Amino acid sequence: MNRGRKSHKSNRLIPVIALLAVIGMGLLGVHFWEQRESQREAEQYALSEEEPFVNQKVTLTYQGSEYVLRNDLDTYLLIGLDKFTDTLSDPELFTNNQQADFLFLMIVDKTNKSYSALHLNRDAMTEIQRLGMSGKKVGSFTGQLALSHTFGSGGKDSCRNTAQAVSHYLLDVPVEHYFSVTMDAIPVLNDLVGGVTVYIDDDFSAVDPALEQGKTIRLQGQQALTFIRERQRVDDGTNLSRMNRQRTYINALYEQMGAQLNADSGFSARLASRLSDYSVSDLTTTELSNLADRLKDYTFTGIDTIRGEAVKGEKYMEFYTDSEDLQSVLVRLFCRPGNALS
């Protein structure tokens, strides 16, 4: 089922370090931001960490068979934010101007010692919770996944709201942890590794003529952000082609980062130091370090996407998910037969 959409190069392709680093923060050297993490715990508008935001009891009927959620999986939502500030754009309505432009759900299989990633379309239509000044839910609406982060302070409460929207979109599959970063970290990361070389498959002439279609180019500075973020003036204007470019960039970034790590023992410390101001997470330093250590011996099994149709809405692009394909992906990545013992 859907195996044709996975990206396979080798078992070491895109380890957790690269997956996290591509949206602005590596797991290496996380002790440099321990102090910032403790400060975020006191965030004025943060939701209580004890408040559940996922439904752990998941059952699914697919092609006449019943499936239940596996209990040996951990999930981590990686969020790339498309705005460069975390100020409230409307304090009375308790909203901010940061949309979740990039959404990766990492699934860690503790039994099989492997992990994979599900690349979600930011335009996917789903139910989204509105948050009031106290961080409490004050209603819901149907909209793009990307909008879920715009409710709240732009900090942990907004990340938790995004995690809940992703969970709802995935038919209540738990989203246990989150890690967000503003996308302006990409040029910093890109230049730290000495630039990232990619093939330009789309027409960027309306945005940056230097990104010439059909050429292989070493992206520098702002070009990296343009390559993974621009869409309305590139190709067909949909998020689908942009998602393809994002996966291309991740693959190329991994190769370049590996070279830097091998050549420079101080690289990881500089990486963490330079990028610490861009991120928000519910994970502590110890938890991040433990995760990195654990996944060093795990096998990466690929990146999945969910099929659907991108259409022009009243104002913006909207992605309507193929429900059959959604269920197929969920069964394969998260479930076991209902009569299975483990």
N, C-alpha and C positions, 0 to 999 in steps of 0.2 A: 504494500500500500504506500503510494507516494514516494517510494524510495528514489525515483528519478530526480527529485528536486533537492536531494542532499548534496552538499559539497564535500567531496572526499579527496584529500591529497595524501595524507598519511595519518597515523595515529597521533602524531604530535601537532597536527594542524590546529591553530588557534587555541592554545591552552588557556586556562582561566586568566592568566596574566594578560594575554593579548585581548581577550574579550573585554575585560574591565578597562584596560588601558585605552582601547579604541574610543571609548566615550569619555576619556579624560583622566583616568586614574588607575594605576597599576596596583596590584596587591603587594608588590615589592616595596619595602621600606615604609610600611604604613605607620610605623611608630612616630614619624614626623608630624602626623596630624592627630595624634592622640588627644592633645590638649583641645583642639578645635572640636573634636567629637564630644568631649565631656561638656563643653560649653553649649553645644547644640541640644543636649539633653534638657536644658532649662529654657528651650525655645518658647516664647510667649504664647504662641497660638497652637502649639503641638497637640495632637490628639493623645489621649492616654494610650500608652503602649499595651495596656492590658485589654483594650477594647478589641474584640475580634473583628477582622475585616475579610475573612475568608470562611467558606463553608467546608468543613472537613469531611462531611458525609456526602460523597458523590457516587451516584449510580448512573449508568448510561446504557440504553438499549440501542444496539447497532446491528443492523441486518439480521434481526430476529434473535440475537443473543444478548444476554445481560452482562455488563461489565461493572466492576467497582474500582475505585481509586486505590492504587498501590500505596502502602504505608512505608515504603523504604526509599522514598524520593524526597529530595530537598529542592526548593525552587528559589531563584534569585532574579529579580526583575532589574534590568539595566535600563536606565532612562536617560536619554540625551535631550536636553532642553534647548529650545530654539531662540530664547531671548537671553540677553546678557546681564540682566539685573534681576533682583528678587524683591523689588519693591511692590507694594500693593497698588494696583492700577485703580482700584475702587475700594477704599477701606470700608465704606458703608455696606457694600455688597460682599465684602471679604473675598475679593478675587485678585489674581495677579496676572501678569502678562507672559508667563512661561508655559508654552505648550510642549507636550511630550512628543518631540519630533522623531525620536529614535527609540524603539522599544524592542528589547531582546529579553526573552525569558530563558534563563539557563536552568536546565534540569539535571540534577546530580543523582545518579543511580548508585546507591550505597551497596546494593547486593552484587551487582555486576561490575562495580568499580569503573564506571564510565560516566560521561556527561555529554549532553547535547544542548543545542540552542534552538529556540523557536523565534523567528524574526516576525514580529507582528506589524501589520499595516497601520500606521498612525491615523489613517482615514476610516478605519473600520467602524461601522455604526453599531453602537451598543448603548445600554442604559448607564447613565452617569449620575452620581449623587451631587447635589448642591450642598455646600457647607455654609453655615451661619457664622457669626462672630465668635461664638464659643467653640467652634469646631464641630458642632453637632449637625447632623443631617437635617436639611430643611426642605427636601423635595428631590425630585429626579427628573431627567429628561433624556431623550434619545439624541445622541450626537457622536462626533468623532472621538475615538479613544484619546487623541491628542488633547482634547479640551478638558479631560479629567484633572489635569494638573493645575489648571487655571483657577480652581476653587481652593481657597485657603491662603496661607501666608506665603506660599512658594517654598516652604521648608518641608519638614517631616509630614505635616498634615496633608499637604498636596501630594507628596509621594505615596502616602497611605491611600489617599483617594484614587490615585492612578492604579495602585495595586488592586484595589477593590474593583475598579472598572475592568481591568484585565481579567480578574477572576470571574466576574460576571460574563464577560465576553466568551471565556473558555468554559462556560457551563458550570461554573463554581469550582473549577480546579483551584486548589489553594495557591496563593502567591504569598510566600512566607517572609521574604526579605526584599529590600529595595536598595538601589544604589543609583543616585542621579548625579548628573554633571551638566553644566551649561556648555553648549556646543562651541563657545569661544575658546575652550581648552584645546580644541583640535589643532589649530595652527601651532600652539605651544608644543603639544606632543609631537606633531609632525616634524617640526624643526629640531626638537631634541634628538630624534633618531636620524637626523641628517637628510630629511626629505623622504617621500614615499613614491616609488615609481609605479605608474598605472597606465593601462591602455585606454585612450579616450574613445569610447564607443558611441557617444552621443554628441549632438551638435550644440556646442557651448558658444557659438559665435555671437549671440545676443548678450552674453554675460561676460565672457573673457576670451577674446580672440586667441590668446596664447594657448588655450586649451583646445588645440586644433583636432578636429575629429579625424580618427584614423592614425593618430600619432601616439607613440609611447613617450610619456612625459614624467619627469621627476617633480612632483608637486612640492611647492615651497610656500610657507606661510599661509596667507589667506586663500590660496588656490586649493588647499586641502579642504577647507571648510566649504568653499564653493562646490567642489566636486561631490561631496557627500550630502550637502544641504539644498542646493539649488534644484528647483524642479519646474516652476511655472514657465520659465523661459527656455527650458531645455527639453528636447525630444517631444514626447507626447504630453508633457505637463502633468503626468500622473505620478503617484508615489511608487508605483510598481517599478518603473525604470530607475527611480532613485534608490529603492531598496537593493536593486541589483548592483548599483554603483557602491553602495555602502558595504556589501559583502565583498566586492572586489577590493575595496580599500582595506578591509579587515585582513584579508589574505596577504596583501602586499605589506601591510604594517607588521604583521607577524614576522615575515622574513627579515625586514630591516631591523626590527627590535631585537631579534635573536642575534644578529650580527653585532649590534651595539653592546648587548649584555656580555657576549663572549670577548669583545675587544676592550671593554672599559669596566673595571670593577666598581667604579664610583657612579655608574650610570643610574642604577636603581635609586640611589639616594637623591640624585638631582631630579629624577622624574617625580618622586613623591613630594619633594620640597616645592617644586614649581607648580604642581597641579593640585595641591591640597586645598587651595582657596575656592576651587570650582565645584566641590562635591558635597553631597548630603547622603547619609546612610543610616539605617537602624542597626547596622552591624558595628560591634566594638572592634578595637584594634586586635584583641586576642582572637575574636571570631574570624576576622579577615585573615589573620596569620595562620590559624588552624585550617581554614578552608584552602589556602594556597598550598600548605604543606600536604594536605590530604590529596589534592588533585594532581600533585606532581606524579603520582603513580597510577592515575586514572587514564582511561582511553577516551579521547574525544571522538564522537561518532557522527558528527555532522550538524548542518544547519537545515532546519525545516521552515517552510512557509505554508500559509493556508490560502487556497485558491478563492477567487471571488471576482466580482466585476466592479471596476472603477467607473463611476458616472459623474457627470457635472451636476451638482445640486443647484439650489437656488442661488447660492453665492460661491460655494467651495466644492472641491472634489469630495465624493463620498464613495466608500468601498463597502459593497454588500457581499457578505461572506457566503460561500457555497456551503450550506449546512451539512451536506453529505461529506464533503472533504474535511470540514471542521471535526466532525465526529470520528472520521477515519484517523486523523492526526492525533486526536485525544486518546483514542483507544490504544494506538501504538505507543505513544510516549508516556501515558500516565496510568493506564489501566491494566487489569488482569481479568480473566473470566470470572463471573460471579460465583461459580461453584469451585474455584481454585482454593487451595488451602493456604497459599502464601502470595 
